[in-house]
Amino acid sequence: MNNDAPESTQREPSLGPACLVLVILALAVFCAVCGFGSWFMFSDQYPFAEKGISQQLIPWVQSSQLSPGDKASIAGQLNQLLPLIRERRIDKRQLLRLRNCLQDNPVLLWGGVQSIVAQSKDVGLSETEIEAVQRISERLMRMATDRVLSRNDLEFTIQKCAVVLPDQLGLEVQQDLTADQIRQFMQRGEQLTNENNVPNEPYSKSPGEAFAMLIKAALDDPKDQP
C-alpha cells in the first residue's frame, strides 16, 4: 500500500500545484502593493481604487494573452472608469460592486480561451471536435455574461492547457498544445456548461463586449436589473 501513493501522485502531478496556483491567483494577480484588492482596507477607498486600476490592472491586461483588439477595448474601458472614481461620481456601494466585478472577472483571462480555440485547428482534431471547441467557448462566454462563471471556474477549465508563469502569479495557456490537452479543456468546459444548463447555441460576444456588460451590471442599481 505504501508504494501505491507515490504512483498516484505521479499520475496526477499537476492537480496539487494547480490548486495552489488558483489560490495564488485569487490573492496575488489583482492584489499587489497598494493594489486592487486593498481598496477596502482604507477609510478612503477612492484613491486606492484609482491606483489599483491604473497601476496594476491596466498593465496586467496589456500584458495578457487577450487579442490586441480586446486588450485595447478592455484597457480603454478601465481608463474610462478612472475619472468616475477620481471625481467620486460613483457611490461606495457602486465602488464595492465594481471591485467585486473586477476581482472575480473571468473575461480578463479570456486570452487563454482564445489561444485554445485558435490552436484547436492545427493539432489534428476532427472537424466535429473543432466545432465543439468553438461552441464550448461560446457557452462559457454566455455563462460569463450571465454572471454565473467565476474566475476560478475558468482557471480550472483551462488548467490542463496552462503553465504557471515564471513569477508564480498566474497561468498562461501554452503555445504548443496537444489534441489531448484541448480535449481535456472540452471535457471540463462541457461538464461545467451542462451542469449550469447553458444553451448549446451560438453566442457571439467578444471579450471586450462581455467586459462592458459586466461593468455596466456592477455600476447599475441592482433594483434596475432584470
Z-matrix of the N, CA and C atoms (Angstrom, degrees):
N
C 1 1.469
C 2 1.514 1 111.77
N 3 1.329 2 116.07 1 -35.09
C 4 1.454 3 118.79 2 -177.70
C 5 1.517 4 111.73 3 -66.53
N 6 1.364 5 116.30 4 -27.44
C 7 1.452 6 118.76 5 -178.14
C 8 1.524 7 112.68 6 -79.45
N 9 1.349 8 116.47 7 -15.50
C 10 1.460 9 119.17 8 -176.51
C 11 1.513 10 112.77 9 -76.33
N 12 1.334 11 117.34 10 -34.41
C 13 1.469 12 120.59 11 -174.31
C 14 1.514 13 112.30 12 -60.28
N 15 1.353 14 119.42 13 -46.87
C 16 1.462 15 118.03 14 178.74
C 17 1.514 16 112.55 15 -61.17
N 18 1.377 17 117.01 16 -36.02
C 19 1.447 18 119.07 17 -179.91
C 20 1.522 19 111.15 18 -65.21
N 21 1.349 20 117.33 19 -39.56
C 22 1.463 21 120.08 20 176.83
C 23 1.501 22 110.80 21 -62.59
N 24 1.320 23 114.78 22 -41.05
C 25 1.459 24 118.69 23 179.97
C 26 1.518 25 110.49 24 -61.66
N 27 1.353 26 116.91 25 -39.59
C 28 1.447 27 119.80 26 -179.11
C 29 1.524 28 111.48 27 -69.25
N 30 1.332 29 117.39 28 -32.83
C 31 1.463 30 119.51 29 -179.40
C 32 1.520 31 111.71 30 -67.89
N 33 1.316 32 119.04 31 -29.58
C 34 1.463 33 122.56 32 179.59
C 35 1.521 34 109.57 33 -124.14
N 36 1.325 35 118.85 34 64.27
C 37 1.463 36 120.12 35 -172.06
C 38 1.508 37 113.89 36 -70.44
N 39 1.336 38 117.62 37 -22.35
C 40 1.456 39 118.61 38 -172.00
C 41 1.513 40 113.76 39 -92.16
N 42 1.328 41 118.03 40 -12.76
C 43 1.461 42 119.54 41 -170.33
C 44 1.514 43 112.33 42 -65.51
N 45 1.346 44 117.17 43 -51.81
C 46 1.457 45 118.91 44 -179.15
C 47 1.514 46 112.59 45 -62.08
N 48 1.355 47 118.83 46 -53.67
C 49 1.456 48 120.16 47 178.10
C 50 1.513 49 113.02 48 -58.37
N 51 1.327 50 117.11 49 -38.53
C 52 1.465 51 118.67 50 -178.32
C 53 1.513 52 111.14 51 -67.16
N 54 1.342 53 116.94 52 -39.57
C 55 1.467 54 118.98 53 177.04
C 56 1.522 55 110.44 54 -62.15
N 57 1.330 56 116.07 55 -38.54
C 58 1.458 57 119.46 56 176.99
C 59 1.516 58 110.33 57 -64.35
N 60 1.333 59 116.11 58 -38.81
C 61 1.458 60 119.76 59 179.22
C 62 1.516 61 110.91 60 -61.54
N 63 1.339 62 117.10 61 -38.83
C 64 1.461 63 119.25 62 179.45
C 65 1.515 64 110.79 63 -61.12
N 66 1.333 65 116.38 64 -38.02
C 67 1.463 66 120.09 65 177.04
C 68 1.522 67 109.91 66 -66.83
N 69 1.333 68 116.30 67 -43.76
C 70 1.466 69 120.13 68 179.33
C 71 1.519 70 110.21 69 -59.76
N 72 1.340 71 116.02 70 -44.07
C 73 1.456 72 119.67 71 179.37
C 74 1.518 73 111.25 72 -59.00
N 75 1.316 74 115.47 73 -46.47
C 76 1.462 75 119.43 74 -177.00
C 77 1.516 76 111.33 75 -61.20
N 78 1.322 77 116.70 76 -33.46
C 79 1.456 78 120.17 77 -175.94
C 80 1.519 79 113.34 78 -91.51
N 81 1.338 80 116.63 79 -29.65
C 82 1.452 81 118.10 80 -165.24
C 83 1.514 82 115.49 81 -110.47
N 84 1.323 83 119.06 82 -35.68
C 85 1.455 84 119.41 83 -169.44
C 86 1.518 85 112.05 84 -58.68
N 87 1.355 86 116.12 85 -42.64
C 88 1.456 87 119.01 86 -177.71
C 89 1.533 88 112.83 87 -111.24
N 90 1.328 89 117.18 88 13.47
C 91 1.462 90 119.43 89 -173.49
C 92 1.523 91 111.07 90 -126.76
N 93 1.302 92 118.12 91 47.72
C 94 1.461 93 121.21 92 179.93
C 95 1.525 94 109.82 93 -79.39
N 96 1.340 95 116.16 94 -175.06
C 97 1.464 96 121.33 95 -175.13
C 98 1.524 97 110.21 96 -57.49
N 99 1.319 98 116.23 97 128.99
C 100 1.465 99 123.12 98 -177.36
C 101 1.521 100 110.74 99 56.84
N 102 1.326 101 116.63 100 25.60
C 103 1.446 102 119.52 101 -167.62
C 104 1.494 103 114.13 102 -97.95
N 105 1.283 104 109.28 103 -156.01
C 106 1.414 105 121.87 104 -161.32
C 107 1.520 106 114.96 105 -63.87
N 108 1.325 107 117.67 106 -49.44
C 109 1.457 108 119.25 107 -175.70
C 110 1.504 109 114.02 108 -79.07
N 111 1.332 110 117.86 109 -0.93
C 112 1.456 111 120.90 110 -176.83
C 113 1.520 112 112.84 111 -90.93
N 114 1.343 113 117.55 112 1.80
C 115 1.459 114 118.96 113 -173.40
C 116 1.516 115 112.96 114 -49.61
N 117 1.340 116 115.94 115 -47.97
C 118 1.456 117 119.38 116 -167.37
C 119 1.517 118 112.56 117 -91.46
N 120 1.332 119 115.88 118 14.85
C 121 1.454 120 120.04 119 170.02
C 122 1.527 121 110.12 120 -87.05
N 123 1.325 122 116.94 121 -7.36
C 124 1.457 123 121.33 122 -174.50
C 125 1.523 124 109.61 123 -120.05
N 126 1.329 125 116.04 124 152.04
C 127 1.455 126 120.28 125 -176.97
C 128 1.523 127 111.46 126 -67.92
N 129 1.325 128 117.08 127 -33.73
C 130 1.461 129 120.83 128 178.05
C 131 1.528 130 107.87 129 -111.53
N 132 1.325 131 115.88 130 99.13
C 133 1.462 132 119.62 131 -171.91
C 134 1.519 133 113.78 132 -78.11
N 135 1.323 134 118.10 133 -23.15
C 136 1.462 135 120.17 134 -169.99
C 137 1.533 136 113.73 135 -59.68
N 138 1.338 137 120.02 136 -48.09
C 139 1.473 138 118.39 137 179.76
C 140 1.520 139 112.80 138 -61.76
N 141 1.323 140 117.12 139 -36.14
C 142 1.458 141 120.06 140 -179.02
C 143 1.527 142 111.04 141 -74.03
N 144 1.327 143 116.68 142 -32.83
C 145 1.462 144 119.58 143 175.03
C 146 1.521 145 110.43 144 -64.00
N 147 1.327 146 115.92 145 -45.79
C 148 1.467 147 119.91 146 179.42
C 149 1.528 148 110.92 147 -61.32
N 150 1.311 149 115.99 148 -44.38
C 151 1.462 150 120.59 149 -179.14
C 152 1.526 151 111.03 150 -66.30
N 153 1.325 152 116.81 151 -40.69
C 154 1.457 153 120.17 152 179.62
C 155 1.518 154 112.22 153 -61.09
N 156 1.344 155 116.42 154 -41.01
C 157 1.462 156 119.71 155 -179.78
C 158 1.521 157 111.13 156 -72.35
N 159 1.336 158 116.70 157 -47.24
C 160 1.468 159 119.67 158 -173.72
C 161 1.524 160 112.86 159 -72.73
N 162 1.338 161 117.09 160 -37.61
C 163 1.460 162 119.69 161 -173.57
C 164 1.526 163 113.79 162 -99.63
N 165 1.322 164 117.90 163 -17.68
C 166 1.456 165 120.03 164 -177.69
C 167 1.532 166 112.32 165 -115.31
N 168 1.322 167 116.28 166 -56.28
C 169 1.459 168 119.12 167 -169.72
C 170 1.526 169 112.61 168 -74.69
N 171 1.326 170 117.72 169 -45.19
C 172 1.469 171 119.33 170 -179.30
C 173 1.527 172 111.45 171 -61.61
N 174 1.347 173 119.70 172 -47.99
C 175 1.477 174 118.12 173 175.90
C 176 1.521 175 112.80 174 -59.39
N 177 1.341 176 116.95 175 -36.09
C 178 1.464 177 119.52 176 178.59
C 179 1.523 178 110.78 177 -63.05
N 180 1.323 179 116.99 178 -44.79
C 181 1.463 180 120.81 179 178.23
C 182 1.526 181 110.46 180 -60.61
N 183 1.323 182 116.54 181 -43.63
C 184 1.462 183 120.64 182 -176.38
C 185 1.523 184 112.91 183 -66.01
N 186 1.320 185 117.31 184 -22.28
C 187 1.466 186 120.43 185 178.99
C 188 1.531 187 112.44 186 -102.44
N 189 1.327 188 117.37 187 6.36
C 190 1.465 189 121.77 188 -175.62
C 191 1.526 190 110.97 189 -80.34
N 192 1.337 191 115.82 190 179.94
C 193 1.462 192 121.92 191 178.49
C 194 1.525 193 113.39 192 -85.56
N 195 1.305 194 118.32 193 2.85
C 196 1.458 195 120.36 194 177.25
C 197 1.527 196 110.72 195 -58.14
N 198 1.325 197 116.48 196 153.45
C 199 1.461 198 120.19 197 176.55
C 200 1.528 199 109.34 198 -63.79
N 201 1.336 200 118.40 199 155.24
C 202 1.470 201 120.31 200 -179.20
C 203 1.527 202 113.22 201 -53.64
N 204 1.335 203 116.82 202 -41.66
C 205 1.459 204 119.16 203 -179.81
C 206 1.511 205 113.00 204 -64.60
N 207 1.325 206 116.96 205 -40.15
C 208 1.462 207 120.23 206 179.73
C 209 1.526 208 111.51 207 -72.81
N 210 1.328 209 117.25 208 -35.35
C 211 1.468 210 119.36 209 173.74
C 212 1.521 211 110.10 210 -57.94
N 213 1.329 212 115.97 211 -48.28
C 214 1.462 213 119.94 212 -178.18
C 215 1.520 214 110.96 213 -63.52
N 216 1.331 215 117.14 214 -42.14
C 217 1.463 216 120.88 215 -179.30
C 218 1.523 217 111.31 216 -63.29
N 219 1.326 218 117.02 217 -49.21
C 220 1.466 219 120.45 218 -176.06
C 221 1.519 220 110.74 219 -70.04
N 222 1.335 221 117.99 220 -41.80
C 223 1.471 222 119.87 221 176.97
C 224 1.526 223 110.23 222 -61.85
N 225 1.332 224 117.15 223 -38.67
C 226 1.460 225 120.15 224 177.62
C 227 1.519 226 112.09 225 -64.14
N 228 1.317 227 117.03 226 -41.27
C 229 1.468 228 120.31 227 177.70
C 230 1.525 229 111.35 228 -64.87
N 231 1.321 230 116.55 229 -38.86
C 232 1.467 231 119.48 230 177.52
C 233 1.520 232 110.60 231 -65.42
N 234 1.325 233 117.17 232 -39.86
C 235 1.467 234 120.02 233 177.34
C 236 1.524 235 111.29 234 -63.00
N 237 1.332 236 117.07 235 -34.20
C 238 1.463 237 120.07 236 178.50
C 239 1.528 238 112.35 237 -68.77
N 240 1.332 239 116.70 238 -22.99
C 241 1.464 240 119.78 239 177.18
C 242 1.524 241 112.16 240 -73.54
N 243 1.323 242 116.75 241 -26.24
C 244 1.469 243 119.92 242 -171.62
C 245 1.525 244 113.21 243 -59.89
N 246 1.357 245 120.39 244 -48.01
C 247 1.469 246 117.88 245 177.94
C 248 1.524 247 113.43 246 -64.92
N 249 1.341 248 117.42 247 -31.47
C 250 1.468 249 119.48 248 176.55
C 251 1.520 250 110.63 249 -61.29
N 252 1.327 251 115.63 250 -39.46
C 253 1.467 252 120.21 251 179.88
C 254 1.519 253 110.59 252 -76.52
N 255 1.330 254 116.31 253 -45.47
C 256 1.467 255 120.60 254 -176.85
C 257 1.526 256 110.88 255 -60.56
N 258 1.328 257 116.55 256 -40.88
C 259 1.467 258 121.41 257 -177.85
C 260 1.526 259 112.25 258 -92.50
N 261 1.322 260 116.81 259 6.13
C 262 1.467 261 123.32 260 176.37
C 263 1.522 262 112.02 261 55.47
N 264 1.329 263 114.19 262 43.29
C 265 1.459 264 119.50 263 178.08
C 266 1.528 265 112.03 264 -86.20
N 267 1.315 266 116.38 265 0.71
C 268 1.463 267 120.94 266 170.12
C 269 1.523 268 107.52 267 -121.16
N 270 1.324 269 116.22 268 145.65
C 271 1.461 270 118.68 269 -177.61
C 272 1.530 271 110.18 270 -84.40
N 273 1.324 272 116.02 271 178.12
C 274 1.465 273 119.82 272 -174.21
C 275 1.521 274 112.41 273 -67.58
N 276 1.318 275 116.93 274 -30.21
C 277 1.467 276 118.35 275 177.08
C 278 1.525 277 110.75 276 -68.00
N 279 1.331 278 115.83 277 -40.63
C 280 1.465 279 119.14 278 175.97
C 281 1.522 280 111.04 279 -64.67
N 282 1.324 281 116.20 280 -39.01
C 283 1.459 282 120.06 281 179.71
C 284 1.523 283 110.64 282 -63.72
N 285 1.322 284 116.64 283 -39.79
C 286 1.461 285 120.40 284 177.81
C 287 1.525 286 110.69 285 -64.70
N 288 1.335 287 117.07 286 -44.65
C 289 1.466 288 119.94 287 178.88
C 290 1.524 289 110.70 288 -64.34
N 291 1.332 290 116.58 289 -36.90
C 292 1.462 291 120.33 290 178.07
C 293 1.519 292 110.88 291 -64.60
N 294 1.315 293 116.41 292 -44.30
C 295 1.466 294 119.68 293 177.95
C 296 1.524 295 110.62 294 -58.86
N 297 1.331 296 116.35 295 -46.90
C 298 1.463 297 119.92 296 -179.84
C 299 1.526 298 111.24 297 -61.57
N 300 1.332 299 116.06 298 -40.20
C 301 1.459 300 120.99 299 179.56
C 302 1.521 301 111.58 300 -62.63
N 303 1.315 302 117.11 301 -43.97
C 304 1.459 303 120.24 302 -175.91
C 305 1.519 304 112.27 303 -76.88
N 306 1.316 305 117.07 304 -31.78
C 307 1.463 306 119.31 305 179.27
C 308 1.521 307 112.12 306 -72.22
N 309 1.321 308 117.47 307 -36.58
C 310 1.466 309 120.90 308 -177.84
C 311 1.519 310 108.55 309 -115.32
N 312 1.330 311 115.89 310 65.43
C 313 1.460 312 120.82 311 -173.32
C 314 1.526 313 109.98 312 -122.62
N 315 1.336 314 117.81 313 102.12
C 316 1.464 315 119.58 314 -177.80
C 317 1.520 316 113.60 315 -65.90
N 318 1.334 317 117.32 316 -23.95
C 319 1.463 318 119.91 317 -177.44
C 320 1.528 319 111.04 318 -63.02
N 321 1.328 320 116.90 319 -29.43
C 322 1.459 321 119.44 320 179.01
C 323 1.527 322 111.94 321 -65.30
N 324 1.328 323 117.31 322 -19.21
C 325 1.463 324 121.81 323 179.02
C 326 1.526 325 111.90 324 -101.69
N 327 1.333 326 117.97 325 11.57
C 328 1.459 327 120.15 326 -171.36
C 329 1.526 328 113.25 327 -71.03
N 330 1.309 329 117.89 328 -13.18
C 331 1.457 330 119.33 329 175.20
C 332 1.514 331 111.76 330 -58.51
N 333 1.334 332 117.07 331 -32.77
C 334 1.458 333 120.53 332 176.74
C 335 1.516 334 111.70 333 -63.94
N 336 1.330 335 116.57 334 -42.34
C 337 1.468 336 120.51 335 177.98
C 338 1.527 337 109.99 336 -65.39
N 339 1.333 338 116.55 337 -42.29
C 340 1.462 339 119.98 338 178.20
C 341 1.524 340 111.25 339 -58.64
N 342 1.325 341 116.63 340 -40.19
C 343 1.462 342 120.87 341 179.33
C 344 1.527 343 111.25 342 -65.37
N 345 1.333 344 116.88 343 -42.49
C 346 1.467 345 120.53 344 179.43
C 347 1.526 346 110.53 345 -63.05
N 348 1.320 347 116.99 346 -45.06
C 349 1.469 348 120.58 347 179.76
C 350 1.528 349 110.32 348 -61.05
N 351 1.333 350 116.96 349 -44.13
C 352 1.468 351 120.35 350 -179.42
C 353 1.526 352 111.44 351 -63.77
N 354 1.333 353 116.59 352 -43.34
C 355 1.462 354 119.85 353 -177.57
C 356 1.526 355 112.83 354 -72.40
N 357 1.323 356 117.36 355 -21.64
C 358 1.472 357 119.98 356 -177.30
C 359 1.524 358 112.25 357 -61.20
N 360 1.325 359 116.80 358 -22.01
C 361 1.468 360 120.87 359 -177.77
C 362 1.527 361 112.80 360 -80.11
N 363 1.332 362 117.59 361 -10.00
C 364 1.470 363 120.17 362 -170.38
C 365 1.523 364 114.15 363 -125.15
N 366 1.331 365 118.30 364 15.36
C 367 1.470 366 119.15 365 -174.97
C 368 1.527 367 112.64 366 -118.20
N 369 1.321 368 116.89 367 11.93
C 370 1.456 369 119.36 368 176.60
C 371 1.511 370 115.83 369 91.20
N 372 1.316 371 117.88 370 13.06
C 373 1.463 372 120.04 371 175.16
C 374 1.525 373 110.00 372 -71.46
N 375 1.315 374 115.59 373 153.62
C 376 1.462 375 120.03 374 175.33
C 377 1.527 376 109.80 375 -71.93
N 378 1.329 377 115.81 376 163.37
C 379 1.462 378 119.75 377 178.03
C 380 1.524 379 110.85 378 -59.73
N 381 1.329 380 116.10 379 -37.15
C 382 1.467 381 119.94 380 178.23
C 383 1.520 382 110.74 381 -63.07
N 384 1.326 383 116.94 382 -41.79
C 385 1.463 384 120.64 383 179.65
C 386 1.526 385 111.12 384 -67.57
N 387 1.326 386 116.80 385 -40.45
C 388 1.471 387 120.04 386 178.87
C 389 1.528 388 110.08 387 -60.88
N 390 1.327 389 115.98 388 -43.61
C 391 1.469 390 119.76 389 177.14
C 392 1.527 391 110.85 390 -63.34
N 393 1.335 392 116.64 391 -36.76
C 394 1.469 393 120.23 392 179.82
C 395 1.524 394 111.17 393 -66.14
N 396 1.336 395 117.50 394 -39.07
C 397 1.468 396 120.73 395 177.50
C 398 1.526 397 109.84 396 -59.96
N 399 1.328 398 116.22 397 -46.31
C 400 1.463 399 120.24 398 179.70
C 401 1.525 400 110.98 399 -62.07
N 402 1.325 401 116.68 400 -43.74
C 403 1.459 402 119.76 401 -177.76
C 404 1.526 403 111.19 402 -67.59
N 405 1.328 404 117.27 403 -38.29
C 406 1.471 405 120.08 404 177.50
C 407 1.520 406 110.23 405 -63.32
N 408 1.333 407 117.21 406 -40.83
C 409 1.469 408 119.56 407 178.67
C 410 1.522 409 110.60 408 -63.01
N 411 1.334 410 117.30 409 -37.09
C 412 1.464 411 120.77 410 178.48
C 413 1.526 412 110.98 411 -68.99
N 414 1.315 413 117.15 412 -39.00
C 415 1.468 414 120.28 413 178.26
C 416 1.533 415 110.44 414 -66.27
N 417 1.328 416 116.39 415 -39.36
C 418 1.467 417 119.55 416 176.36
C 419 1.525 418 110.76 417 -63.61
N 420 1.336 419 116.46 418 -39.46
C 421 1.462 420 119.46 419 178.26
C 422 1.527 421 110.69 420 -64.53
N 423 1.309 422 117.31 421 -38.21
C 424 1.469 423 119.63 422 176.45
C 425 1.530 424 110.36 423 -61.28
N 426 1.329 425 116.46 424 -41.62
C 427 1.463 426 119.94 425 175.88
C 428 1.523 427 110.85 426 -59.64
N 429 1.343 428 116.01 427 -41.42
C 430 1.467 429 119.86 428 -178.47
C 431 1.522 430 111.16 429 -63.33
N 432 1.328 431 117.24 430 -47.31
C 433 1.465 432 119.41 431 -177.61
C 434 1.523 433 111.83 432 -72.55
N 435 1.332 434 116.94 433 -22.59
C 436 1.468 435 120.47 434 173.80
C 437 1.527 436 111.81 435 -82.98
N 438 1.317 437 116.40 436 -1.02
C 439 1.473 438 124.29 437 177.38
C 440 1.532 439 112.39 438 63.07
N 441 1.320 440 115.61 439 39.08
C 442 1.467 441 119.54 440 174.31
C 443 1.532 442 111.29 441 -119.38
N 444 1.335 443 117.58 442 1.04
C 445 1.465 444 122.08 443 176.13
C 446 1.520 445 108.53 444 -106.04
N 447 1.316 446 116.96 445 118.77
C 448 1.463 447 120.34 446 177.81
C 449 1.523 448 109.97 447 -88.94
N 450 1.320 449 115.41 448 165.78
C 451 1.464 450 119.51 449 175.76
C 452 1.524 451 110.44 450 -62.31
N 453 1.327 452 116.79 451 -40.14
C 454 1.463 453 119.91 452 178.59
C 455 1.529 454 111.61 453 -62.74
N 456 1.336 455 117.07 454 -37.46
C 457 1.465 456 120.31 455 176.21
C 458 1.525 457 110.62 456 -57.12
N 459 1.336 458 115.62 457 -47.12
C 460 1.462 459 119.09 458 -176.89
C 461 1.524 460 111.04 459 -69.74
N 462 1.334 461 116.73 460 -39.28
C 463 1.464 462 119.71 461 178.08
C 464 1.523 463 110.58 462 -59.25
N 465 1.333 464 116.67 463 -42.20
C 466 1.460 465 119.96 464 179.20
C 467 1.527 466 110.86 465 -66.40
N 468 1.321 467 117.11 466 -37.19
C 469 1.461 468 121.04 467 -178.11
C 470 1.524 469 111.66 468 -65.82
N 471 1.334 470 117.64 469 -37.89
C 472 1.471 471 120.32 470 -177.93
C 473 1.524 472 112.60 471 -94.51
N 474 1.319 473 117.56 472 0.18
C 475 1.471 474 122.25 473 -170.93
C 476 1.524 475 113.42 474 -51.92
N 477 1.329 476 118.04 475 -44.77
C 478 1.465 477 121.46 476 -175.63
C 479 1.526 478 112.41 477 -71.35
N 480 1.321 479 117.20 478 -11.99
C 481 1.465 480 121.63 479 179.16
C 482 1.525 481 111.98 480 -102.57
N 483 1.320 482 117.62 481 1.96
C 484 1.460 483 120.94 482 -169.04
C 485 1.519 484 112.17 483 -119.84
N 486 1.318 485 114.47 484 161.66
C 487 1.461 486 122.18 485 173.88
C 488 1.524 487 107.90 486 -125.53
N 489 1.316 488 115.46 487 159.54
C 490 1.457 489 120.69 488 176.77
C 491 1.520 490 108.90 489 -78.39
N 492 1.319 491 117.01 490 133.04
C 493 1.456 492 120.70 491 177.55
C 494 1.527 493 110.65 492 -64.50
N 495 1.327 494 117.84 493 154.52
C 496 1.468 495 120.24 494 -178.89
C 497 1.525 496 114.11 495 -56.62
N 498 1.346 497 117.33 496 -30.99
C 499 1.466 498 119.48 497 -179.71
C 500 1.525 499 112.31 498 -82.08
N 501 1.348 500 117.07 499 1.33
C 502 1.466 501 123.24 500 178.30
C 503 1.524 502 113.26 501 65.61
N 504 1.332 503 118.20 502 14.50
C 505 1.460 504 120.68 503 -175.79
C 506 1.525 505 113.14 504 -106.35
N 507 1.297 506 117.64 505 12.82
C 508 1.450 507 116.68 506 179.97
C 509 1.513 508 113.11 507 -177.53
N 510 1.326 509 114.43 508 173.80
C 511 1.458 510 122.77 509 174.58
C 512 1.521 511 108.90 510 -110.06
N 513 1.317 512 115.89 511 146.57
C 514 1.459 513 121.02 512 175.64
C 515 1.521 514 108.20 513 -135.99
N 516 1.318 515 116.13 514 130.73
C 517 1.460 516 119.94 515 178.32
C 518 1.522 517 109.16 516 -66.61
N 519 1.325 518 115.80 517 133.56
C 520 1.459 519 121.08 518 -179.10
C 521 1.529 520 110.61 519 -66.90
N 522 1.336 521 115.09 520 155.28
C 523 1.460 522 120.70 521 179.71
C 524 1.526 523 112.50 522 -93.94
N 525 1.326 524 117.67 523 0.77
C 526 1.469 525 121.12 524 -178.15
C 527 1.526 526 110.18 525 -128.54
N 528 1.316 527 116.59 526 50.32
C 529 1.457 528 121.13 527 -176.43
C 530 1.525 529 111.38 528 -65.70
N 531 1.322 530 114.71 529 150.43
C 532 1.458 531 121.33 530 173.29
C 533 1.524 532 109.54 531 -97.96
N 534 1.320 533 115.08 532 165.55
C 535 1.464 534 119.58 533 177.06
C 536 1.525 535 110.93 534 -59.99
N 537 1.335 536 117.02 535 -39.25
C 538 1.467 537 120.12 536 -178.91
C 539 1.526 538 111.47 537 -65.39
N 540 1.325 539 117.71 538 -38.66
C 541 1.467 540 119.78 539 177.67
C 542 1.525 541 110.70 540 -62.45
N 543 1.316 542 116.33 541 -42.71
C 544 1.465 543 119.44 542 179.87
C 545 1.528 544 110.53 543 -67.68
N 546 1.316 545 116.73 544 -34.58
C 547 1.473 546 119.08 545 175.94
C 548 1.529 547 111.26 546 -64.58
N 549 1.325 548 117.20 547 -33.41
C 550 1.469 549 119.75 548 176.67
C 551 1.522 550 110.44 549 -67.09
N 552 1.336 551 116.87 550 -38.69
C 553 1.465 552 120.38 551 173.46
C 554 1.526 553 109.82 552 -60.29
N 555 1.323 554 116.54 553 -45.06
C 556 1.463 555 120.83 554 179.69
C 557 1.522 556 110.93 555 -60.13
N 558 1.323 557 116.48 556 -44.13
C 559 1.464 558 120.35 557 -178.01
C 560 1.520 559 111.04 558 -63.04
N 561 1.331 560 116.38 559 -46.63
C 562 1.468 561 119.13 560 -179.25
C 563 1.525 562 111.29 561 -68.45
N 564 1.329 563 115.90 562 -41.13
C 565 1.456 564 119.09 563 -179.75
C 566 1.515 565 112.57 564 -65.14
N 567 1.334 566 116.01 565 -41.59
C 568 1.466 567 119.22 566 179.27
C 569 1.522 568 111.26 567 -66.42
N 570 1.325 569 116.73 568 -40.71
C 571 1.462 570 119.50 569 178.64
C 572 1.526 571 110.65 570 -61.99
N 573 1.326 572 116.72 571 -44.23
C 574 1.462 573 120.74 572 -178.25
C 575 1.524 574 111.23 573 -65.06
N 576 1.326 575 117.01 574 -45.96
C 577 1.466 576 119.39 575 -177.99
C 578 1.526 577 111.59 576 -69.26
N 579 1.325 578 117.13 577 -35.80
C 580 1.469 579 119.25 578 177.18
C 581 1.524 580 111.28 579 -66.51
N 582 1.336 581 116.41 580 -40.97
C 583 1.464 582 119.83 581 179.06
C 584 1.526 583 111.50 582 -61.27
N 585 1.328 584 116.73 583 -28.85
C 586 1.461 585 121.09 584 -178.90
C 587 1.529 586 112.65 585 -99.67
N 588 1.337 587 116.26 586 11.23
C 589 1.472 588 121.57 587 175.59
C 590 1.528 589 112.64 588 54.68
N 591 1.334 590 115.58 589 42.36
C 592 1.462 591 120.51 590 179.28
C 593 1.527 592 108.78 591 -79.61
N 594 1.325 593 118.57 592 129.34
C 595 1.470 594 120.07 593 -179.35
C 596 1.527 595 111.61 594 -58.19
N 597 1.314 596 115.94 595 140.65
C 598 1.465 597 121.44 596 177.14
C 599 1.525 598 108.45 597 -89.60
N 600 1.326 599 114.68 598 67.44
C 601 1.459 600 121.91 599 -175.18
C 602 1.524 601 109.21 600 -133.58
N 603 1.336 602 117.59 601 157.26
C 604 1.469 603 119.65 602 177.27
C 605 1.528 604 111.18 603 -58.77
N 606 1.322 605 115.20 604 144.74
C 607 1.469 606 120.47 605 178.52
C 608 1.526 607 106.90 606 -150.36
N 609 1.305 608 116.39 607 104.69
C 610 1.465 609 120.76 608 -172.00
C 611 1.523 610 111.30 609 -105.75
N 612 1.322 611 115.37 610 84.11
C 613 1.463 612 121.79 611 172.86
C 614 1.523 613 107.38 612 -123.17
N 615 1.326 614 115.94 613 129.43
C 616 1.459 615 119.72 614 175.71
C 617 1.526 616 109.08 615 -77.86
N 618 1.333 617 118.21 616 160.88
C 619 1.466 618 119.38 617 174.95
C 620 1.526 619 112.73 618 -55.76
N 621 1.337 620 117.22 619 -38.42
C 622 1.460 621 119.31 620 178.62
C 623 1.514 622 112.21 621 -62.60
N 624 1.332 623 116.84 622 -43.18
C 625 1.466 624 121.13 623 178.14
C 626 1.522 625 110.98 624 -66.09
N 627 1.326 626 116.30 625 -42.30
C 628 1.466 627 119.84 626 179.81
C 629 1.520 628 111.12 627 -64.12
N 630 1.326 629 116.65 628 -40.80
C 631 1.461 630 120.57 629 179.27
C 632 1.525 631 110.27 630 -60.98
N 633 1.322 632 117.01 631 -42.42
C 634 1.468 633 120.61 632 178.66
C 635 1.524 634 111.09 633 -60.90
N 636 1.327 635 117.56 634 -39.86
C 637 1.462 636 121.22 635 178.49
C 638 1.525 637 111.06 636 -62.85
N 639 1.331 638 116.82 637 -41.99
C 640 1.465 639 120.23 638 -178.51
C 641 1.526 640 111.36 639 -69.59
N 642 1.323 641 117.31 640 -38.69
C 643 1.470 642 120.21 641 177.58
C 644 1.526 643 110.21 642 -64.77
N 645 1.320 644 116.71 643 -43.82
C 646 1.470 645 120.20 644 178.84
C 647 1.522 646 110.51 645 -60.05
N 648 1.331 647 117.22 646 -43.18
C 649 1.465 648 120.43 647 179.54
C 650 1.522 649 111.13 648 -63.11
N 651 1.336 650 117.10 649 -35.34
C 652 1.463 651 120.47 650 179.93
C 653 1.522 652 111.64 651 -69.36
N 654 1.324 653 116.89 652 -36.38
C 655 1.463 654 120.17 653 -175.70
C 656 1.522 655 112.78 654 -86.95
N 657 1.333 656 117.67 655 -24.55
C 658 1.467 657 120.31 656 179.79
C 659 1.522 658 110.52 657 -71.41
N 660 1.319 659 115.36 658 152.77
C 661 1.462 660 120.49 659 173.87
C 662 1.527 661 108.82 660 -66.16
N 663 1.348 662 118.22 661 127.01
C 664 1.473 663 119.66 662 179.96
C 665 1.523 664 113.43 663 -53.87
N 666 1.337 665 117.61 664 -29.08
C 667 1.464 666 120.27 665 -179.47
C 668 1.524 667 111.50 666 -66.71
N 669 1.347 668 116.81 667 -23.91
C 670 1.461 669 120.59 668 -178.46
C 671 1.519 670 112.81 669 -90.60
N 672 1.335 671 116.74 670 -2.17
C 673 1.457 672 120.13 671 -177.11
C 674 1.522 673 109.79 672 -92.99
N 675 1.350 674 115.94 673 149.54
C 676 1.470 675 119.14 674 -179.29
C 677 1.507 676 111.75 675 -66.38
